Amino acid sequence: MKIEKVGVVGCGLMGHGIVQIAAQGGHEVIALDLDSGALDKGIARIEKSLAKLASKAVEKGRQSEEEAQAWVRDVRARITPSTDIESLRDRDLVVEAIVENLEIKKKLFAELGEKVQAEGILASNTSSFPIGEMAEASGRPSRFVGLHFFNPVQLMRLVEVVRTEATDEDVFAAARAFGEACGKTPVACKDTPGFIVNRLLVPYMVEAIEMLDRGDASKEDIDTAMQLGCGYPMGPLTLTDYVGLDTTLFILEGWTERYPDEPAFRVPASLRQKVNEGKLGRKTGEGYYSWQGDKKS
Ligand SMILES: NC(=O)c1ccc[n+]([C@@H]2O[C@H](COP(=O)([O-])OP(=O)(O)OC[C@H]3O[C@@H](n4cnc5c(N)ncnc54)[C@H](O)[C@@H]3O)[C@@H](O)[C@H]2O)c1
């Protein structure tokens, strides 16, 4: 099965990026959001990003000005904004990138399961919920996968393709091929908490926070150690500030509730306290560091 017609539900931070890379990959894409303001904003971000890519291609001599402009027009022409779920009926694939709330996602998938053509594949971009639960809610678990892209979608090269016990082999293969057509490198994951990346990354962030809380080392030294000792682009505490302390706490609380016996899943005291104080990381100007734009202290 070849995926040609794509729908993306949710045109926020992740959704607009998925719309863009799918269109760049040659797919015909419907970008859907229930909030028309959010939809307009998402489309504007795509247009800005395409213009930037085009001017870079000209600058580097890869394309002439006319070729670059024609490319932007072609990609943009493949994107149709919509606020009507009925427009998704004929889609080969619908990727969900709405708010991280399981009940709202399940409700959406029940509706998509009824409306999208029977052969259509449904996918969720969730970072923390079990794919199997949404697959069940959709009424078509064999045609359901996780497609977990990374932020910023246009730049990050990975997509985790998640299959449940019920996912058909051809559905999984088609989802993988879609990821490749979007210019990403797919990795296969089972439906386990955090898939591959977050299952390794979040407990690592927890260890770093607890190391700081115990006073074993300063935040600067913990970060420098992982940057220079392991070659990571940023240390774990800087990373936590970038991800957002609220997002990190949300993921951890979901996991500790679902998997109370897993010792790697626990909430460090300072994380909860800072979130209670509204210190959510870079976006609020304070987390484990104080931030002024990109400068931290
Ligand atoms: N932010 C990240 O770094 C990141 C990374 C990977 C995966 N994710 C996952 O991607 C998903 C989206 O996250 P985001 O950061 O883009 O959120 P966001 O808040 O930026 O965007 C969500 C969009 O969905 C729309 N929406 C909400 N409910 C809807 C509905 N029922 N129908 C249609 N549109 C609806 C909202 O209007 C909003 O525009 C979440 O599941 C999140 O866990 C996020």
PDBQT file of the ligand as one rigid body, heavy atoms in Angstrom, charges set to zero:
ROOT
HETATM    1  N1  LIG A 301       6.135  19.372  21.667  1.00  0.00    +0.000 N 
HETATM    2  C1  LIG A 301       6.995  18.377  21.465  1.00  0.00    +0.000 C 
HETATM    3  O1  LIG A 301       8.225  18.532  21.617  1.00  0.00    +0.000 OA
HETATM    4  C2  LIG A 301       6.493  17.036  21.032  1.00  0.00    +0.000 A 
HETATM    5  C3  LIG A 301       7.397  16.097  20.504  1.00  0.00    +0.000 A 
HETATM    6  C4  LIG A 301       6.899  14.860  20.047  1.00  0.00    +0.000 A 
HETATM    7  C5  LIG A 301       5.531  14.579  20.150  1.00  0.00    +0.000 A 
HETATM    8  N2  LIG A 301       4.690  15.518  20.684  1.00  0.00    +0.000 N 
HETATM    9  C6  LIG A 301       3.261  15.198  20.748  1.00  0.00    +0.000 C 
HETATM   10  O2  LIG A 301       2.604  15.851  19.671  1.00  0.00    +0.000 OA
HETATM   11  C7  LIG A 301       1.260  16.170  20.042  1.00  0.00    +0.000 C 
HETATM   12  C8  LIG A 301       1.001  17.646  19.787  1.00  0.00    +0.000 C 
HETATM   13  O3  LIG A 301       1.885  18.426  20.567  1.00  0.00    +0.000 OA
HETATM   14  P1  LIG A 301       2.203  19.952  20.212  1.00  0.00    +0.000 P 
HETATM   15  O4  LIG A 301       3.369  20.320  21.058  1.00  0.00    +0.000 OA
HETATM   16  O5  LIG A 301       2.253  20.127  18.734  1.00  0.00    +0.000 OA
HETATM   17  O6  LIG A 301       0.864  20.651  20.767  1.00  0.00    +0.000 OA
HETATM   18  P2  LIG A 301       0.255  22.095  20.376  1.00  0.00    +0.000 P 
HETATM   19  O7  LIG A 301      -0.527  22.512  21.563  1.00  0.00    +0.000 OA
HETATM   20  O8  LIG A 301       1.312  23.003  19.837  1.00  0.00    +0.000 OA
HETATM   21  O9  LIG A 301      -0.756  21.779  19.172  1.00  0.00    +0.000 OA
HETATM   22  C9  LIG A 301      -1.932  21.060  19.317  1.00  0.00    +0.000 C 
HETATM   23  C10 LIG A 301      -2.942  21.569  18.279  1.00  0.00    +0.000 C 
HETATM   24  O10 LIG A 301      -4.046  20.667  18.255  1.00  0.00    +0.000 OA
HETATM   25  C11 LIG A 301      -5.252  21.419  18.122  1.00  0.00    +0.000 C 
HETATM   26  N3  LIG A 301      -6.333  20.560  18.634  1.00  0.00    +0.000 N 
HETATM   27  C12 LIG A 301      -6.587  20.242  19.918  1.00  0.00    +0.000 A 
HETATM   28  N4  LIG A 301      -7.627  19.372  19.978  1.00  0.00    +0.000 NA
HETATM   29  C13 LIG A 301      -8.018  19.148  18.694  1.00  0.00    +0.000 A 
HETATM   30  C14 LIG A 301      -9.022  18.338  18.086  1.00  0.00    +0.000 A 
HETATM   31  N5  LIG A 301      -9.827  17.572  18.833  1.00  0.00    +0.000 N 
HETATM   32  N6  LIG A 301      -9.134  18.365  16.731  1.00  0.00    +0.000 NA
HETATM   33  C15 LIG A 301      -8.321  19.113  15.974  1.00  0.00    +0.000 A 
HETATM   34  N7  LIG A 301      -7.344  19.908  16.496  1.00  0.00    +0.000 NA
HETATM   35  C16 LIG A 301      -7.198  19.905  17.833  1.00  0.00    +0.000 A 
HETATM   36  C17 LIG A 301      -5.008  22.685  18.911  1.00  0.00    +0.000 C 
HETATM   37  O11 LIG A 301      -5.866  23.719  18.447  1.00  0.00    +0.000 OA
HETATM   38  C18 LIG A 301      -3.527  22.961  18.605  1.00  0.00    +0.000 C 
HETATM   39  O12 LIG A 301      -3.377  23.793  17.478  1.00  0.00    +0.000 OA
HETATM   40  C19 LIG A 301       1.103  15.721  21.495  1.00  0.00    +0.000 C 
HETATM   41  O13 LIG A 301       0.541  14.448  21.505  1.00  0.00    +0.000 OA
HETATM   42  C20 LIG A 301       2.539  15.669  22.001  1.00  0.00    +0.000 C 
HETATM   43  O14 LIG A 301       2.737  14.746  23.040  1.00  0.00    +0.000 OA
HETATM   44  C21 LIG A 301       5.126  16.735  21.112  1.00  0.00    +0.000 A 
ENDROOT
TORSDOF 0
